[in-house]
Amino acid sequence: MDTPYYFYLLKCSDDSIYAGICIDLEKRLNSHNSGKGAKYTRSRLPVEIVYSEQLKNKSIALKREIEVKKWSRVKKLGLIEEANY
């Protein structure tokens, strides 16, 4: 049985966008904001989740993360904006 994973985008305090995957969004956000998340976010706290999507399993989530990380900042912001309407 597949465990659902989330793909998410964080907005960092310096206005940069961070992409990642996890099983539990709230737990992962707490991890980032306590300085125990990704090295990238540690110096850019606080962070907030601005976009997420639930995917079927880790493999699909990783593929989505890789795909979106290749996008321009403008395209990522468009995805966030679309989801918030």
C-alpha positions in Angstrom: 0.0 0.0 0.0 1.3 3.4 -0.9 1.7 6.1 1.7 0.4 9.5 0.4 3.0 12.3 0.2 2.7 16.0 -0.1 4.6 18.3 -2.4 4.8 21.8 -1.0 6.2 25.2 -1.6 7.3 27.5 1.3 7.7 31.2 1.2 10.8 32.1 3.2 11.3 35.4 5.1 13.6 36.6 2.3 10.7 36.1 -0.1 12.4 33.1 -1.8 10.5 29.9 -2.6 11.5 26.5 -1.3 10.1 23.2 -2.7 10.0 20.0 -0.8 8.0 16.8 0.0 6.8 15.2 3.2 4.2 12.9 4.7 2.9 15.4 7.3 2.7 19.1 6.3 2.2 20.5 9.8 5.0 18.5 11.3 7.3 19.4 8.4 6.4 23.1 8.8 7.2 23.0 12.5 10.5 21.2 11.7 11.5 24.0 9.2 10.5 26.8 11.6 12.4 25.3 14.5 15.6 25.3 12.5 15.6 21.5 12.0 14.3 21.5 8.5 16.4 21.9 5.3 19.7 23.8 5.5 18.3 26.3 3.0 15.5 27.4 5.2 17.4 27.7 8.4 18.7 31.1 7.6 15.4 32.2 6.1 13.0 31.8 9.0 10.1 32.0 9.5 8.7 30.1 6.6 5.1 29.5 5.6 3.4 26.9 3.4 1.9 28.7 0.4 1.1 25.7 -1.8 0.7 22.0 -1.4 -0.7 19.0 -3.2 -1.3 15.5 -2.0 0.2 12.8 -4.3 -0.2 9.0 -4.3 3.3 8.0 -3.1 6.9 9.2 -2.5 8.1 8.4 -6.1 5.4 10.6 -7.6 6.0 13.4 -5.1 9.8 13.3 -5.8 9.1 13.6 -9.6 6.8 16.6 -8.9 9.4 18.3 -6.7 12.1 17.8 -9.4 9.8 19.2 -12.1 8.8 22.3 -10.1 12.3 23.0 -8.9 13.3 23.5 -12.6 10.7 26.2 -13.1 11.3 29.9 -13.0 10.3 31.9 -9.9 7.5 33.5 -12.0 6.1 30.1 -12.9 6.2 29.0 -9.3 4.4 32.2 -8.1 1.8 31.5 -10.8 1.1 28.1 -9.4 0.7 29.6 -5.9 -1.6 32.3 -7.2 -3.7 29.8 -9.1 -4.2 27.7 -6.1 -5.3 30.6 -3.9 -8.2 31.6 -6.1 
